[in-house]
């Protein structure tokens, strides 16, 4: 190769070397980005696994709770029973009042009879 040819080839080779270095730098950046994405993916997978475990635990806890409709039904039954007991209580109070009145009347009559008998 002649000196003049060398002078033409050397800049081309330098340009090629520069391009190769740029490509290597780009590839190194891409490798770093891929490694970072791999780390993020691994982190997301770990978080996803933790969330799945939590979800499973929550599902298990929810299964322990009674069904909402069942609870509403029980509340309605208790409400009806309470109303029934309140009605019965009111009836007993009325009956008690009547009996007290009757007892008072009987006591009064008994005293009057005793007074009459003692004369």
N, CA, C and O atoms as a Tinker XYZ file with bonds, in Angstrom:
   476  protein
     1  N      0.850000   -1.149000    0.000000    73     2
     2  CA     0.000000    0.000000    0.000000    64     1     3
     3  C      0.910000    1.230000    0.000000    63     2     4     5
     4  O      1.920000    1.296000    0.700000    81     3
     5  N      0.513000    2.164000   -0.791000    73     3     6
     6  CA     1.330000    3.374000   -0.920000    64     5     7
     7  C      0.986000    4.347000    0.195000    63     6     8     9
     8  O     -0.020000    4.214000    0.892000    81     7
     9  N      1.845000    5.310000    0.329000    73     7    10
    10  CA     1.656000    6.317000    1.365000    64     9    11
    11  C      0.366000    7.086000    1.132000    63    10    12    13
    12  O     -0.370000    7.391000    2.071000    81    11
    13  N      0.111000    7.386000   -0.092000    73    11    14
    14  CA    -1.110000    8.119000   -0.403000    64    13    15
    15  C     -2.340000    7.265000   -0.137000    63    14    16    17
    16  O     -3.342000    7.767000    0.371000    81    15
    17  N     -2.279000    6.016000   -0.464000    73    15    18
    18  CA    -3.404000    5.120000   -0.173000    64    17    19
    19  C     -3.587000    4.997000    1.339000    63    18    20    21
    20  O     -4.710000    4.956000    1.843000    81    19
    21  N     -2.480000    4.940000    2.036000    73    19    22
    22  CA    -2.534000    4.862000    3.495000    64    21    23
    23  C     -3.198000    6.097000    4.067000    63    22    24    25
    24  O     -3.974000    6.009000    5.019000    81    23
    25  N     -2.897000    7.238000    3.493000    73    23    26
    26  CA    -3.494000    8.473000    3.976000    64    25    27
    27  C     -5.000000    8.484000    3.746000    63    26    28    29
    28  O     -5.739000    9.097000    4.516000    81    27
    29  N     -5.448000    7.829000    2.720000    73    27    30
    30  CA    -6.886000    7.749000    2.456000    64    29    31
    31  C     -7.539000    6.693000    3.347000    63    30    32    33
    32  O     -8.655000    6.887000    3.828000    81    31
    33  N     -6.854000    5.592000    3.561000    73    31    34
    34  CA    -7.424000    4.472000    4.311000    64    33    35
    35  C     -7.449000    4.778000    5.813000    63    34    36    37
    36  O     -8.407000    4.428000    6.503000    81    35
    37  N     -6.405000    5.426000    6.314000    73    35    38
    38  CA    -6.304000    5.678000    7.765000    64    37    39
    39  C     -7.507000    6.487000    8.275000    63    38    40    41
    40  O     -8.094000    6.100000    9.286000    81    39
    41  N     -7.899000    7.587000    7.623000    73    39    42
    42  CA    -9.087000    8.307000    8.126000    64    41    43
    43  C    -10.353000    7.446000    8.081000    63    42    44    45
    44  O    -11.209000    7.536000    8.961000    81    43
    45  N    -10.457000    6.604000    7.033000    73    43    46
    46  CA   -11.615000    5.717000    6.954000    64    45    47
    47  C    -11.596000    4.720000    8.106000    63    46    48    49
    48  O    -12.633000    4.434000    8.705000    81    47
    49  N    -10.427000    4.199000    8.411000    73    47    50
    50  CA   -10.296000    3.236000    9.500000    64    49    51
    51  C    -10.577000    3.920000   10.844000    63    50    52    53
    52  O    -11.240000    3.356000   11.715000    81    51
    53  N    -10.059000    5.146000   10.993000    73    51    54
    54  CA   -10.329000    5.881000   12.227000    64    53    55
    55  C    -11.832000    6.119000   12.385000    63    54    56    57
    56  O    -12.387000    5.989000   13.476000    81    55
    57  N    -12.472000    6.468000   11.273000    73    55    58
    58  CA   -13.921000    6.674000   11.283000    64    57    59
    59  C    -14.641000    5.383000   11.663000    63    58    60    61
    60  O    -15.592000    5.401000   12.445000    81    59
    61  N    -14.183000    4.267000   11.107000    73    59    62
    62  CA   -14.788000    2.972000   11.425000    64    61    63
    63  C    -14.571000    2.626000   12.901000    63    62    64    65
    64  O    -15.472000    2.123000   13.572000    81    63
    65  N    -13.357000    2.905000   13.394000    73    63    66
    66  CA   -13.052000    2.638000   14.809000    64    65    67
    67  C    -13.966000    3.482000   15.696000    63    66    68    69
    68  O    -14.502000    2.998000   16.692000    81    67
    69  N    -14.136000    4.753000   15.318000    73    67    70
    70  CA   -15.031000    5.636000   16.083000    64    69    71
    71  C    -16.467000    5.102000   16.071000    63    70    72    73
    72  O    -17.153000    5.112000   17.094000    81    71
    73  N    -16.908000    4.637000   14.902000    73    71    74
    74  CA   -18.256000    4.078000   14.799000    64    73    75
    75  C    -18.395000    2.822000   15.662000    63    74    76    77
    76  O    -19.408000    2.628000   16.335000    81    75
    77  N    -17.369000    1.977000   15.634000    73    75    78
    78  CA   -17.385000    0.757000   16.455000    64    77    79
    79  C    -17.434000    1.125000   17.936000    63    78    80    81
    80  O    -18.183000    0.524000   18.707000    81    79
    81  N    -16.625000    2.125000   18.333000    73    79    82
    82  CA   -16.630000    2.563000   19.733000    64    81    83
    83  C    -18.003000    3.111000   20.129000    63    82    84    85
    84  O    -18.500000    2.834000   21.220000    81    83
    85  N    -18.610000    3.894000   19.225000    73    83    86
    86  CA   -19.949000    4.421000   19.498000    64    85    87
    87  C    -20.954000    3.284000   19.644000    63    86    88    89
    88  O    -21.803000    3.303000   20.535000    81    87
    89  N    -20.849000    2.288000   18.752000    73    87    90
    90  CA   -21.746000    1.136000   18.837000    64    89    91
    91  C    -21.521000    0.368000   20.139000    63    90    92    93
    92  O    -22.474000   -0.092000   20.768000    81    91
    93  N    -20.254000    0.233000   20.539000    73    91    94
    94  CA   -19.957000   -0.448000   21.798000    64    93    95
    95  C    -20.548000    0.325000   22.980000    63    94    96    97
    96  O    -21.108000   -0.264000   23.905000    81    95
    97  N    -20.413000    1.651000   22.933000    73    95    98
    98  CA   -20.994000    2.478000   24.000000    64    97    99
    99  C    -22.516000    2.335000   24.037000    63    98   100   101
   100  O    -23.121000    2.205000   25.101000    81    99
   101  N    -23.117000    2.364000   22.842000    73    99   102
   102  CA   -24.569000    2.186000   22.771000    64   101   103
   103  C    -24.982000    0.817000   23.306000    63   102   104   105
   104  O    -25.963000    0.692000   24.039000    81   103
   105  N    -24.219000   -0.202000   22.926000    73   103   106
   106  CA   -24.531000   -1.556000   23.396000    64   105   107
   107  C    -24.353000   -1.655000   24.911000    63   106   108   109
   108  O    -25.142000   -2.316000   25.587000    81   107
   109  N    -23.319000   -0.998000   25.446000    73   107   110
   110  CA   -23.104000   -1.003000   26.897000    64   109   111
   111  C    -24.279000   -0.322000   27.603000    63   110   112   113
   112  O    -24.741000   -0.794000   28.642000    81   111
   113  N    -24.761000    0.793000   27.035000    73   111   114
   114  CA   -25.929000    1.467000   27.602000    64   113   115
   115  C    -27.157000    0.566000   27.541000    63   114   116   117
   116  O    -27.933000    0.491000   28.493000    81   115
   117  N    -27.321000   -0.116000   26.407000    73   115   118
   118  CA   -28.459000   -1.021000   26.256000    64   117   119
   119  C    -28.384000   -2.163000   27.265000    63   118   120   121
   120  O    -29.397000   -2.563000   27.840000    81   119
   121  N    -27.175000   -2.685000   27.473000    73   119   122
   122  CA   -26.996000   -3.765000   28.451000    64   121   123
   123  C    -27.361000   -3.260000   29.843000    63   122   124   125
   124  O    -28.031000   -3.957000   30.605000    81   123
   125  N    -26.917000   -2.039000   30.174000    73   123   126
   126  CA   -27.257000   -1.461000   31.478000    64   125   127
   127  C    -28.769000   -1.275000   31.625000    63   126   128   129
   128  O    -29.345000   -1.569000   32.672000    81   127
   129  N    -29.396000   -0.782000   30.556000    73   127   130
   130  CA   -30.849000   -0.605000   30.592000    64   129   131
   131  C    -31.554000   -1.943000   30.766000    63   130   132   133
   132  O    -32.505000   -2.056000   31.538000    81   131
   133  N    -31.080000   -2.959000   30.041000    73   131   134
   134  CA   -31.681000   -4.292000   30.172000    64   133   135
   135  C    -31.495000   -4.849000   31.580000    63   134   136   137
   136  O    -32.404000   -5.462000   32.138000    81   135
   137  N    -30.313000   -4.631000   32.147000    73   135   138
   138  CA   -30.072000   -5.103000   33.511000    64   137   139
   139  C    -30.996000   -4.390000   34.500000    63   138   140   141
   140  O    -31.537000   -5.008000   35.417000    81   139
   141  N    -31.166000   -3.090000   34.303000    73   139   142
   142  CA   -32.071000   -2.328000   35.172000    64   141   143
   143  C    -33.506000   -2.825000   35.011000    63   142   144   145
   144  O    -34.228000   -2.989000   35.995000    81   143
   145  N    -33.910000   -3.063000   33.772000    73   143   146
   146  CA   -35.258000   -3.581000   33.518000    64   145   147
   147  C    -35.423000   -4.963000   34.146000    63   146   148   149
   148  O    -36.485000   -5.273000   34.685000    81   147
   149  N    -34.381000   -5.797000   34.080000    73   147   150
   150  CA   -34.421000   -7.115000   34.726000    64   149   151
   151  C    -34.602000   -6.969000   36.234000    63   150   152   153
   152  O    -35.384000   -7.698000   36.844000    81   151
   153  N    -33.874000   -6.020000   36.834000    73   151   154
   154  CA   -34.013000   -5.784000   38.282000    64   153   155
   155  C    -35.439000   -5.329000   38.615000    63   154   156   157
   156  O    -36.044000   -5.789000   39.583000    81   155
   157  N    -35.956000   -4.419000   37.792000    73   155   158
   158  CA   -37.323000   -3.944000   38.011000    64   157   159
   159  C    -38.327000   -5.082000   37.859000    63   158   160   161
   160  O    -39.257000   -5.211000   38.654000    81   159
   161  N    -38.131000   -5.901000   36.836000    73   159   162
   162  CA   -39.029000   -7.030000   36.606000    64   161   163
   163  C    -38.991000   -7.986000   37.791000    63   162   164   165
   164  O    -40.032000   -8.453000   38.254000    81   163
   165  N    -37.798000   -8.273000   38.275000    73   163   166
   166  CA   -37.660000   -9.154000   39.433000    64   165   167
   167  C    -38.368000   -8.551000   40.646000    63   166   168   169
   168  O    -39.050000   -9.254000   41.392000    81   167
   169  N    -38.200000   -7.248000   40.833000    73   167   170
   170  CA   -38.872000   -6.561000   41.943000    64   169   171
   171  C    -40.389000   -6.648000   41.787000    63   170   172   173
   172  O    -41.099000   -6.916000   42.755000    81   171
   173  N    -40.886000   -6.420000   40.568000    73   171   174
   174  CA   -42.323000   -6.516000   40.315000    64   173   175
   175  C    -42.828000   -7.934000   40.561000    63   174   176   177
   176  O    -43.911000   -8.126000   41.114000    81   175
   177  N    -42.048000   -8.919000   40.150000    73   175   178
   178  CA   -42.451000  -10.305000   40.369000    64   177   179
   179  C    -42.534000  -10.614000   41.863000    63   178   180   181
   180  O    -43.462000  -11.284000   42.314000    81   179
   181  N    -41.555000  -10.120000   42.628000    73   179   182
   182  CA   -41.576000  -10.339000   44.077000    64   181   183
   183  C    -42.784000   -9.639000   44.702000    63   182   184   185
   184  O    -43.462000  -10.205000   45.559000    81   183
   185  N    -43.046000   -8.409000   44.267000    73   183   186
   186  CA   -44.204000   -7.678000   44.789000    64   185   187
   187  C    -45.496000   -8.393000   44.414000    63   186   188   189
   188  O    -46.414000   -8.497000   45.227000    81   187
   189  N    -45.561000   -8.883000   43.189000    73   187   190
   190  CA   -46.745000   -9.599000   42.733000    64   189   191
   191  C    -46.963000  -10.852000   43.573000    63   190   192   193
   192  O    -48.091000  -11.158000   43.959000    81   191
   193  N    -45.892000  -11.567000   43.851000    73   191   194
   194  CA   -46.003000  -12.772000   44.672000    64   193   195
   195  C    -46.490000  -12.408000   46.081000    63   194   196   197
   196  O    -47.348000  -13.091000   46.640000    81   195
   197  N    -45.941000  -11.334000   46.648000    73   195   198
   198  CA   -46.388000  -10.885000   47.976000    64   197   199
   199  C    -47.863000  -10.504000   47.949000    63   198   200   201
   200  O    -48.616000  -10.839000   48.864000    81   199
   201  N    -48.269000   -9.804000   46.896000    73   199   202
   202  CA   -49.675000   -9.413000   46.773000    64   201   203
   203  C    -50.580000  -10.627000   46.620000    63   202   204   205
   204  O    -51.685000  -10.646000   47.163000    81   203
   205  N    -50.128000  -11.634000   45.891000    73   203   206
   206  CA   -50.923000  -12.848000   45.743000    64   205   207
   207  C    -51.087000  -13.556000   47.085000    63   206   208   209
   208  O    -52.163000  -14.069000   47.394000    81   207
   209  N    -50.019000  -13.582000   47.879000    73   207   210
   210  CA   -50.098000  -14.200000   49.210000    64   209   211
   211  C    -51.084000  -13.421000   50.083000    63   210   212   213
   212  O    -51.930000  -14.011000   50.755000    81   211
   213  N    -50.965000  -12.082000   50.065000    73   211   214
   214  CA   -51.891000  -11.254000   50.838000    64   213   215
   215  C    -53.328000  -11.444000   50.374000    63   214   216   217
   216  O    -54.246000  -11.529000   51.190000    81   215
   217  N    -53.516000  -11.510000   49.071000    73   215   218
   218  CA   -54.849000  -11.711000   48.513000    64   217   219
   219  C    -55.423000  -13.042000   48.977000    63   218   220   221
   220  O    -56.597000  -13.130000   49.335000    81   219
   221  N    -54.601000  -14.059000   48.970000    73   219   222
   222  CA   -55.039000  -15.375000   49.430000    64   221   223
   223  C    -55.419000  -15.335000   50.909000    63   222   224   225
   224  O    -56.439000  -15.897000   51.308000    81   223
   225  N    -54.594000  -14.665000   51.720000    73   223   226
   226  CA   -54.891000  -14.551000   53.151000    64   225   227
   227  C    -56.192000  -13.785000   53.378000    63   226   228   229
   228  O    -57.009000  -14.176000   54.212000    81   227
   229  N    -56.384000  -12.686000   52.631000    73   227   230
   230  CA   -57.610000  -11.900000   52.766000    64   229   231
   231  C    -58.832000  -12.707000   52.343000    63   230   232   233
   232  O    -59.884000  -12.627000   52.977000    81   231
   233  N    -58.692000  -13.476000   51.281000    73   231   234
   234  CA   -59.803000  -14.317000   50.835000    64   233   235
   235  C    -60.171000  -15.311000   51.924000    63   234   236   237
   236  O    -61.350000  -15.550000   52.188000    81   235
   237  N    -59.151000  -15.888000   52.554000    73   235   238
   238  CA   -59.408000  -16.825000   53.645000    64   237   239
   239  C    -60.126000  -16.157000   54.799000    63   238   240   241
   240  O    -61.051000  -16.730000   55.375000    81   239
   241  N    -59.702000  -14.932000   55.144000    73   239   242
   242  CA   -60.360000  -14.205000   56.236000    64   241   243
   243  C    -61.795000  -13.839000   55.869000    63   242   244   245
   244  O    -62.695000  -13.912000   56.706000    81   243
   245  N    -62.003000  -13.446000   54.616000    73   243   246
   246  CA   -63.361000  -13.100000   54.186000    64   245   247
   247  C    -64.279000  -14.312000   54.240000    63   246   248   249
   248  O    -65.468000  -14.181000   54.533000    81   247
   249  N    -63.734000  -15.487000   53.959000    73   247   250
   250  CA   -64.544000  -16.700000   54.022000    64   249   251
   251  C    -64.959000  -17.016000   55.449000    63   250   252   253
   252  O    -65.956000  -17.704000   55.669000    81   251
   253  N    -64.195000  -16.515000   56.429000    73   251   254
   254  CA   -64.555000  -16.747000   57.824000    64   253   255
   255  C    -65.745000  -15.889000   58.251000    63   254   256   257
   256  O    -66.501000  -16.259000   59.149000    81   255
   257  N    -65.899000  -14.744000   57.598000    73   255   258
   258  CA   -67.005000  -13.855000   57.951000    64   257   259
   259  C    -68.318000  -14.415000   57.423000    63   258   260   261
   260  O    -68.359000  -14.989000   56.335000    81   259
   261  N    -69.400000  -14.249000   58.199000    73   259   262
   262  CA   -70.697000  -14.725000   57.708000    64   261   263
   263  C    -71.138000  -13.929000   56.480000    63   262   264   265
   264  O    -70.720000  -12.793000   56.255000    81   263
   265  N    -71.967000  -14.553000   55.729000    73   263   266
   266  CA   -72.515000  -13.932000   54.532000    64   265   267
   267  C    -73.362000  -12.722000   54.932000    63   266   268   269
   268  O    -74.085000  -12.776000   55.926000    81   267
   269  N    -73.279000  -11.643000   54.171000    73   267   270
   270  CA   -74.018000  -10.423000   54.476000    64   269   271
   271  C    -75.523000  -10.681000   54.522000    63   270   272   273
   272  O    -76.211000  -10.182000   55.412000    81   271
   273  N    -76.030000  -11.450000   53.575000    73   271   274
   274  CA   -77.459000  -11.746000   53.557000    64   273   275
   275  C    -77.856000  -12.535000   54.796000    63   274   276   277
   276  O    -78.923000  -12.316000   55.369000    81   275
   277  N    -76.992000  -13.451000   55.201000    73   275   278
   278  CA   -77.266000  -14.232000   56.408000    64   277   279
   279  C    -77.319000  -13.312000   57.626000    63   278   280   281
   280  O    -78.200000  -13.444000   58.476000    81   279
   281  N    -76.365000  -12.376000   57.703000    73   279   282
   282  CA   -76.364000  -11.421000   58.817000    64   281   283
   283  C    -77.627000  -10.560000   58.812000    63   282   284   285
   284  O    -78.235000  -10.339000   59.859000    81   283
   285  N    -78.018000  -10.079000   57.642000    73   283   286
   286  CA   -79.226000   -9.260000   57.551000    64   285   287
   287  C    -80.452000  -10.051000   57.986000    63   286   288   289
   288  O    -81.332000   -9.522000   58.665000    81   287
   289  N    -80.505000  -11.307000   57.597000    73   287   290
   290  CA   -81.616000  -12.173000   57.995000    64   289   291
   291  C    -81.642000  -12.348000   59.507000    63   290   292   293
   292  O    -82.704000  -12.273000   60.125000    81   291
   293  N    -80.477000  -12.582000   60.104000    73   291   294
   294  CA   -80.408000  -12.742000   61.557000    64   293   295
   295  C    -80.806000  -11.451000   62.271000    63   294   296   297
   296  O    -81.499000  -11.487000   63.288000    81   295
   297  N    -80.368000  -10.318000   61.739000    73   295   298
   298  CA   -80.735000   -9.025000   62.330000    64   297   299
   299  C    -82.251000   -8.832000   62.265000    63   298   300   301
   300  O    -82.864000   -8.383000   63.233000    81   299
   301  N    -82.847000   -9.170000   61.135000    73   299   302
   302  CA   -84.301000   -9.050000   60.978000    64   301   303
   303  C    -85.025000   -9.958000   61.967000    63   302   304   305
   304  O    -86.020000   -9.556000   62.569000    81   303
   305  N    -84.526000  -11.183000   62.133000    73   303   306
   306  CA   -85.134000  -12.108000   63.095000    64   305   307
   307  C    -85.033000  -11.552000   64.513000    63   306   308   309
   308  O    -85.996000  -11.611000   65.278000    81   307
   309  N    -83.863000  -11.014000   64.860000    73   307   310
   310  CA   -83.688000  -10.437000   66.199000    64   309   311
   311  C    -84.611000   -9.232000   66.393000    63   310   312   313
   312  O    -85.171000   -9.042000   67.473000    81   311
   313  N    -84.762000   -8.433000   65.361000    73   311   314
   314  CA   -85.645000   -7.269000   65.442000    64   313   315
   315  C    -87.079000   -7.724000   65.687000    63   314   316   317
   316  O    -87.775000   -7.173000   66.540000    81   315
   317  N    -87.516000   -8.730000   64.937000    73   315   318
   318  CA   -88.872000   -9.251000   65.113000    64   317   319
   319  C    -89.058000   -9.821000   66.514000    63   318   320   321
   320  O    -90.088000   -9.594000   67.150000    81   319
   321  N    -88.065000  -10.560000   66.993000    73   319   322
   322  CA   -88.149000  -11.156000   68.333000    64   321   323
   323  C    -88.192000  -10.056000   69.397000    63   322   324   325
   324  O    -88.937000  -10.162000   70.371000    81   323
   325  N    -87.396000   -9.003000   69.211000    73   323   326
   326  CA   -87.393000   -7.880000   70.158000    64   325   327
   327  C    -88.765000   -7.205000   70.189000    63   326   328   329
   328  O    -89.290000   -6.898000   71.260000    81   327
   329  N    -89.337000   -6.979000   69.010000    73   327   330
   330  CA   -90.668000   -6.366000   68.949000    64   329   331
   331  C    -91.701000   -7.247000   69.639000    63   330   332   333
   332  O    -92.564000   -6.752000   70.364000    81   331
   333  N    -91.610000   -8.544000   69.414000    73   331   334
   334  CA   -92.536000   -9.489000   70.048000    64   333   335
   335  C    -92.390000   -9.434000   71.574000    63   334   336   337
   336  O    -93.386000   -9.394000   72.298000    81   335
   337  N    -91.147000   -9.433000   72.052000    73   335   338
   338  CA   -90.909000   -9.379000   73.499000    64   337   339
   339  C    -91.390000   -8.058000   74.096000    63   338   340   341
   340  O    -91.917000   -8.032000   75.208000    81   339
   341  N    -91.209000   -6.963000   73.358000    73   339   342
   342  CA   -91.692000   -5.668000   73.845000    64   341   343
   343  C    -93.213000   -5.664000   73.956000    63   342   344   345
   344  O    -93.770000   -5.130000   74.915000    81   343
   345  N    -93.880000   -6.261000   72.973000    73   343   346
   346  CA   -95.339000   -6.360000   73.017000    64   345   347
   347  C    -95.779000   -7.207000   74.209000    63   346   348   349
   348  O    -96.689000   -6.828000   74.947000    81   347
   349  N    -95.130000   -8.352000   74.390000    73   347   350
   350  CA   -95.460000   -9.219000   75.525000    64   349   351
   351  C    -95.203000   -8.497000   76.845000    63   350   352   353
   352  O    -95.998000   -8.605000   77.779000    81   351
   353  N    -94.107000   -7.771000   76.923000    73   351   354
   354  CA   -93.781000   -7.022000   78.138000    64   353   355
   355  C    -94.868000   -5.989000   78.439000    63   354   356   357
   356  O    -95.286000   -5.832000   79.586000    81   355
   357  N    -95.312000   -5.297000   77.410000    73   355   358
   358  CA   -96.383000   -4.310000   77.583000    64   357   359
   359  C    -97.652000   -4.988000   78.095000    63   358   360   361
   360  O    -98.325000   -4.463000   78.982000    81   359
   361  N    -97.975000   -6.150000   77.537000    73   359   362
   362  CA   -99.167000   -6.889000   77.978000    64   361   363
   363  C    -99.026000   -7.316000   79.442000    63   362   364   365
   364  O    -99.978000   -7.232000   80.218000    81   363
   365  N    -97.832000   -7.773000   79.805000    73   363   366
   366  CA   -97.601000   -8.178000   81.198000    64   365   367
   367  C    -97.715000   -6.975000   82.132000    63   366   368   369
   368  O    -98.258000   -7.090000   83.231000    81   367
   369  N    -97.208000   -5.835000   81.702000    73   367   370
   370  CA   -97.309000   -4.633000   82.538000    64   369   371
   371  C    -98.773000   -4.227000   82.738000    63   370   372   373
   372  O    -99.181000   -3.851000   83.837000    81   371
   373  N    -99.545000   -4.310000   81.666000    73   371   374
   374  CA  -100.971000   -3.988000   81.771000    64   373   375
   375  C   -101.674000   -4.959000   82.710000    63   374   376   377
   376  O   -102.482000   -4.554000   83.546000    81   375
   377  N   -101.358000   -6.252000   82.565000    73   375   378
   378  CA  -101.958000   -7.262000   83.435000    64   377   379
   379  C   -101.556000   -7.031000   84.892000    63   378   380   381
   380  O   -102.375000   -7.147000   85.802000    81   379
   381  N   -100.282000   -6.703000   85.092000    73   379   382
   382  CA   -99.799000   -6.425000   86.451000    64   381   383
   383  C   -100.548000   -5.240000   87.047000    63   382   384   385
   384  O   -100.942000   -5.273000   88.213000    81   383
   385  N   -100.742000   -4.209000   86.261000    73   383   386
   386  CA  -101.480000   -3.032000   86.740000    64   385   387
   387  C   -102.912000   -3.412000   87.106000    63   386   388   389
   388  O   -103.423000   -2.980000   88.140000    81   387
   389  N   -103.558000   -4.211000   86.273000    73   387   390
   390  CA  -104.930000   -4.652000   86.564000    64   389   391
   391  C   -104.969000   -5.463000   87.855000    63   390   392   393
   392  O   -105.842000   -5.267000   88.700000    81   391
   393  N   -104.001000   -6.384000   87.996000    73   391   394
   394  CA  -103.961000   -7.207000   89.209000    64   393   395
   395  C   -103.707000   -6.351000   90.442000    63   394   396   397
   396  O   -104.306000   -6.588000   91.491000    81   395
   397  N   -102.843000   -5.376000   90.334000    73   395   398
   398  CA  -102.593000   -4.467000   91.454000    64   397   399
   399  C   -103.866000   -3.708000   91.832000    63   398   400   401
   400  O   -104.183000   -3.540000   93.009000    81   399
   401  N   -104.576000   -3.263000   90.819000    73   399   402
   402  CA  -105.837000   -2.561000   91.073000    64   401   403
   403  C   -106.842000   -3.490000   91.754000    63   402   404   405
   404  O   -107.517000   -3.101000   92.707000    81   403
   405  N   -106.929000   -4.719000   91.250000    73   403   406
   406  CA  -107.836000   -5.712000   91.851000    64   405   407
   407  C   -107.430000   -6.002000   93.292000    63   406   408   409
   408  O   -108.278000   -6.090000   94.180000    81   407
   409  N   -106.125000   -6.151000   93.514000    73   407   410
   410  CA  -105.634000   -6.420000   94.867000    64   409   411
   411  C   -105.971000   -5.263000   95.804000    63   410   412   413
   412  O   -106.371000   -5.471000   96.949000    81   411
   413  N   -105.804000   -4.058000   95.306000    73   411   414
   414  CA  -106.137000   -2.888000   96.126000    64   413   415
   415  C   -107.617000   -2.891000   96.486000    63   414   416   417
   416  O   -107.998000   -2.623000   97.625000    81   415
   417  N   -108.430000   -3.198000   95.499000    73   415   418
   418  CA  -109.869000   -3.254000   95.736000    64   417   419
   419  C   -110.215000   -4.354000   96.738000    63   418   420   421
   420  O   -111.015000   -4.142000   97.650000    81   419
   421  N   -109.607000   -5.533000   96.563000    73   419   422
   422  CA  -109.850000   -6.649000   97.482000    64   421   423
   423  C   -109.369000   -6.306000   98.890000    63   422   424   425
   424  O   -110.037000   -6.630000   99.872000    81   423
   425  N   -108.233000   -5.664000   98.987000    73   423   426
   426  CA  -107.717000   -5.265000  100.294000    64   425   427
   427  C   -108.684000   -4.293000  100.981000    63   426   428   429
   428  O   -108.967000   -4.407000  102.174000    81   427
   429  N   -109.171000   -3.352000  100.204000    73   427   430
   430  CA  -110.128000   -2.386000  100.744000    64   429   431
   431  C   -111.387000   -3.100000  101.227000    63   430   432   433
   432  O   -111.910000   -2.819000  102.306000    81   431
   433  N   -111.864000   -4.041000  100.390000    73   431   434
   434  CA  -113.070000   -4.786000  100.765000    64   433   435
   435  C   -112.821000   -5.646000  102.005000    63   434   436   437
   436  O   -113.685000   -5.762000  102.875000    81   435
   437  N   -111.650000   -6.238000  102.075000    73   435   438
   438  CA  -111.315000   -7.073000  103.238000    64   437   439
   439  C   -111.288000   -6.228000  104.505000    63   438   440   441
   440  O   -111.781000   -6.670000  105.542000    81   439
   441  N   -110.738000   -5.052000  104.450000    73   439   442
   442  CA  -110.690000   -4.161000  105.608000    64   441   443
   443  C   -112.099000   -3.747000  106.043000    63   442   444   445
   444  O   -112.429000   -3.687000  107.227000    81   443
   445  N   -112.900000   -3.469000  105.028000    73   443   446
   446  CA  -114.278000   -3.091000  105.340000    64   445   447
   447  C   -115.013000   -4.240000  106.023000    63   446   448   449
   448  O   -115.764000   -4.037000  106.977000    81   447
   449  N   -114.781000   -5.455000  105.516000    73   447   450
   450  CA  -115.418000   -6.627000  106.124000    64   449   451
   451  C   -114.923000   -6.830000  107.547000    63   450   452   453
   452  O   -115.705000   -7.139000  108.446000    81   451
   453  N   -113.643000   -6.658000  107.745000    73   451   454
   454  CA  -113.082000   -6.808000  109.082000    64   453   455
   455  C   -113.668000   -5.756000  110.028000    63   454   456   457
   456  O   -113.958000   -6.040000  111.190000    81   455
   457  N   -113.831000   -4.579000  109.523000    73   455   458
   458  CA  -114.406000   -3.511000  110.332000    64   457   459
   459  C   -115.845000   -3.849000  110.698000    63   458   460   461
   460  O   -116.271000   -3.643000  111.834000    81   459
   461  N   -116.570000   -4.356000  109.748000    73   459   462
   462  CA  -117.959000   -4.733000  109.985000    64   461   463
   463  C   -118.050000   -5.905000  110.958000    63   462   464   465
   464  O   -118.943000   -5.943000  111.806000    81   463
   465  N   -117.152000   -6.834000  110.840000    73   463   466
   466  CA  -117.153000   -8.018000  111.707000    64   465   467
   467  C   -116.768000   -7.652000  113.140000    63   466   468   469
   468  O   -117.246000   -8.271000  114.090000    81   467
   469  N   -115.955000   -6.706000  113.287000    73   467   470
   470  CA  -115.499000   -6.348000  114.626000    64   469   471
   471  C   -116.553000   -5.536000  115.388000    63   470   472   473
   472  O   -116.371000   -5.327000  116.587000    81   471
   473  N   -117.561000   -5.102000  114.817000    73   471   474
   474  CA  -118.604000   -4.325000  115.479000    64   473   475
   475  C   -119.579000   -5.186000  116.122000    63   474   476
   476  O   -120.531000   -4.695000  116.729000    81   475
